[in-house]
Amino acid sequence: MQCKSCNTELPKNAKICPKCGEKVGKPAGNLKVISIIGFVIMLIASMLPFVQSNEAVLDGYVPKGFAFSFMNITVPVMWYLFILFIVAGILCVVAKKEIFSIICSVGATIVWAISFFGFTYDIVVGKITGGGLKKEYTTLMNVLNNGYGDNTYHIGCGTYIMIIGLIVAIVGVFFDVLKYFKKDLGVDAKYLSNSLNQSLGLKLYYYRGFYLMYLPVLIMILIFNYWPMLGCRYAFTRYVIGNPYYVGLYHFQIMLTNDTFFWRSFRNTLILSIIKLILNTGAAVIISLLLNEIVNMPFKKTVQTIVYLPHFMSWVVIFSVFRMLLSVNSSGVINGFLIGAGLIKDPINFLADVHYWRGTFYVMNLWKDTGWGTVLFLATLSGISPDLYEAAQIDGANRFKRLIYITLPALANTIITVFILNLAKVMNLFESVFVTKSPAVDSVASVLQTYVYDKTFAGGNSDYGYTTSVGLFKSFVGMILVLGCNYASKKVRGRGIV
C-alpha cells in the first residue's frame, strides 16, 4: 500500500505515513460547528433558572423565593465540574475527537441531573440585623411538589434549554455544515497539502516552538480578555458586595418590559450611530474625491494634514473647542455671527437644547473623523488606472461623466466594505456622547453605555446586577450585528471580518 500524497510505500497496518505525516485511510472531517453551538447552549443554560416561581414576590431589594440554578446550589463544585465537561467537550470537537465529545456532553448532563435531583439550593427570604441576608435551603423537587412560602413553582427555561443544548451537541457531531460553504477547487485531494490531514498532536509537536512563543500572549489574552467575561453571571444576580444572590431572569424581565429609560437609550444608540456612520462615510467619499482632483502635490499634502489633524485630538479637546465656538455668551463665534447677520434675536444653546444637540453632535463627529476616513478611499482612487480616464476623455466624457462611470464604480466596493465594517460597531458609542451630553438633553443624548454608567456610578443606589444585564444585552445585539456584517462582507468582498 502506498501513501496517496507522496507515494511512499507504507508498512503494514500503518496509520500515518512516516515520510509526509498524512493519515492513512479516510481524511479527517471538518470542524463540527453545530456540536460546539450545542455545548455553548448548555453553558448558557447553566446560568438560567432550572426551577422558577410563578410570580416574583419582592420585599424591598430582596426577592423571596424567585429562581434556582447552578448559581445558587449549595455545592458549587458541581457547577465547576459541569463547566469542565463543557470545555472538554468543545476541545474534543476542535481536536476532531467526536466520540469523546459525546462522552463529555453525557457527563455534563449526568452532573446536571445529579445537581437537579440530589442537592439543595439556597433561597433568600429576607434580611438579618446588620444588613446581611437571611437564607434557607431546600431541594428542587420539594419546591416543585409543595411550593415554598406563598409561591408556587414550575420548571424553568434553563431546564428546557439544557435538553435542547444536549441534543444539538450530540446530533451536531454527525453533521458537517462547513462543507456547504466551501468552494470546490476542482483539484484532486491527493494533490492538496497533506498538513490538512495530520493529527492535532503532530501539528502541535511540529510547531512547538511557535506555540511556546505564543504562550505568554495566550496567557495575557485569557487573563485580560476572557477572565472578565465570567462577570456576565452577575447579570442574573442581585449584586450585594461580597454576597450577590441569584434572581434568575428578573433583571431582563424588568429591562425589556418596564424600563422606558432603557428603550430610550437603545433607540438613541441606533439613531445616533447609524446617522453618524452614513454622514461620516458620505463626507469621507466627497472629501476624497475633492482631494484626488488637486494636482499641486505640496498643497494637496497640506490640505490632507489639516483634514487629518482633528482625528488625533481627544473628545475632551473637541468638546472644549466647540463649547467656545457655540457659547451663548459674547465669546461665542457662531451665535455672534447669527445675531450680527440678523438671523436670530436670542443666542441658541446648541449643546443644551434637545432641538439642536443631535445636529451639533453630528457636526463634531464629521469634523473629527471624516479626514481619517478618507485614507482608504484615497488609496482606492490612487489605484485606478489613468488609462481609463484617458480613454474616456478621448471618447468625449467630461469630468462629471468620468466621475459617474469610472470613479464611483471603482469606489463602490470600498464604500460598501467600510460601511459594513463600521456597522458592526454601532453599539460602541460612549466617549463622544459622554463628554457632550447634559441632563437637559438626556432624552435625545442618552445611549446604552452612558445609561449603564449613570445607573452604576451617578446614582446613590447602584445596581450592578441590573447594569450588567443591560451590558450583556448590548453585547448580544453587537454580536448579532457582527455576525450579520460578517455574512454581508463574505457576500460583498469574498471574505469575512472575523
Protein Blocks (a to p, Z undefined) as FASTA:
>chain_A
ZZfklopacdehiabdfklopaehjddddddfklmmmmmmmmmmmmpcfbdcfbdcdehj
acghjbgcfklcfblmlmmmmmmmmmmmmmmmmnopaklmmmmmmmmmmmmmmmmmmpcc
dddfbdcehhiacdddddfklmmmnogajbccdddfklmmmmmmmmmmmmmmmpcfklmm
pccehiafklpcfklmpcfklmmmmmmmmmmmmmmmmmmmmmmmmmmmmmmmmmmcccde
hiacdehjmlmmmmmmmmmklmmmmmmmmmmmmmmmmmmmmmmmmmmmmmmmpmblmlmm
mmmmmmmmmmmpcfklmmmmmmmmmpcbfklmklmmmmmnopambdcdfklcfklmmmmm
mmmmmmmmmmmmmmmmmmmmmmpcfklmmmmmmnopafklmmmmmmmmmmmmmmmmmmmm
mmmmmmmccklmmmmgcfklmmmmpcfklmmmmmmmmpmbdcfklmmmmmmmmmmmmmmm
mmmmmmmmmmmnopafZZ
